[in-house]
């Protein structure tokens, strides 16, 4: 790492934010911008992408003036577990329903933690599933099956 970068985590976080923000702005260029009163499809990603890029720039600049710890090892196992949970959620939500999909993503994500314990993870998964059903299905009325067609729902 270059010696004038005093906080590598802030620096690389800034780089990631700038790249994602600029990608949103570039992708949004293909759509109609509209105005603040009548927003087009490009308005939201362009504004948020620009703001994210500015936050990234601030993080990068701060990395030159503030001391910080070096970047540690990349957590491969944990990343794979969390990514698997997200993919399972996407796969299960239509066929198995919201409850099973939320339960799967919570359990896979919790298992990625070094502090994983079965009872708290199951309690969290049950609570999150109940919360998701109450908020998204009951309160907002989204057309998501609580238990999907794989369970006769």
C-alpha positions, 0 to 999 in steps of 0.5 A: 500500500502506498505510504501516503495513504494512512487509512487503507479501509477508508481509501478502498471504501471510497473507491468502491463507492465512487465506482458504484455511484458513477456506474449508476450515473452512467447507466441512468444516462440512457433514460429520461431525466425529467425534472424535480417536479416530474422525475423521469426514470434516470432522476433517482439513480443519477442523484443517488449515484452522484451522492454516493460518488461524493461520499466516496470522494470524501472517504478517499480524501479522509484516508490521506489525513486520518490514521487507520488499521490496515486491511485484514484478510478477506473472509471467503467462507463468510462471504460464500455463506452470506451470498448463498443465503441471498441466492437461496432467498431469491430461489425460495421466495416464489416456490417455498414462500416468504417464511421459508425464504426469510428463514433461510437467509437469516440462518445462512447469514447467522452461520457466517458469524464466528459467534453463531449459536443455534437457539438465538439464530432460530429465534431471530429467523422466526422473528424476522419471518413473522415481521416480514409477513406482517409488514410486507404481506399484511400491512403493505399487501404485497402479493407474496405467498406466506407459504408457497406452492411447494407447501400447498399455499 
